[in-house]
Amino acid sequence: MPRFFVEPGQIRDGYIYLTGQDAVHITRVLRLGRGDRILVLDGRGKSYQAVIEDAGRTRVICAVTGEIPVFSSPGPRLTLVQGLPKGDKMDLIVEKSTELGISRIIPLVCERTVLKLEGDKLSRRRERWLRIAREASKQCRRPDVPEVDLPGGWDQALRDLDRATALIPWEEENVLTLKSFLRENTNPGSRFMFLSARKGGLPPVRWSGPVPTVSGRLRWGRASFEQKLPVWL
């Protein structure tokens, strides 16, 4: 059954209203029409079974026929604080982080960040990342969509440190592994914040203990999501 993510405001009085690219995809790509069934998710863990009642070029109206209970992940809540890389590498990081189950992504503007985003460009880039996260959730059949913050500095990122355990990779650590640390310290409701800024640089920060990263010369993007994130799962 085709799956679509919507904002909660698009669900009103037993009906779901899909517009924009979703409407185009339903009518022109999938060739769906009145009577066809789809699955709609609100991005917060709740799913709705729906049947199309009206399919126009710019808007599709569906009637809710069933509701699936709210999804609750049994694992810890994982936040990725990611130093902004240059170019469009952040697109790939958002996509793979979504596929790996990250709950929240905080793009971090570091001391040596090359990519500069201001004004409208800042909000447009965030909207792009949200679309990428939504599409990645759809492709991997994830029932929710991770939060993606506006890029910001350390003050923004550190607000949550009092409620989460911060994990910072350190290439000189050879005993403690991230996987073993999480196994021993994960409880219901655990929150972890993983900080990664290979190119941008991290300022001096106190933390309870280092965790390892991969040694050697690796491509920046691949080192981030292929070498570090999979050990969480």
Sequence and secondary structure as in RCSB ss.txt:
>XXXX:A:sequence
MPRFFVEPGQIRDGYIYLTGQDAVHITRVLRLGRGDRILVLDGRGKSYQAVIEDAGRTRVICAVTGEIPVFSSPG
PRLTLVQGLPKGDKMDLIVEKSTELGISRIIPLVCERTVLKLEGDKLSRRRERWLRIAREASKQCRRPDVPEVDL
PGGWDQALRDLDRATALIPWEEENVLTLKSFLRENTNPGSRFMFLSARKGGLPPVRWSGPVPTVSGRLRWGRASF
EQKLPVWL
>XXXX:A:secstr
  EEE  GGGEETTEEEEEHHHHHIIIIIS   TT EEEEE SBS EEEEEEEEE SSEEEEEEEEEE     SS
 EEEEEEE  STTHHHHHHHHHHHTT SEEEEE  TT      HHHHHHHHHHHHHHHHHHHHHTT SB  EE  
 B HHHHHTTGGGSEEE B TT  S  HHHHHHHH  TT EEEEEE TTT       S  B    S   HHHIII
IIIGGGG 
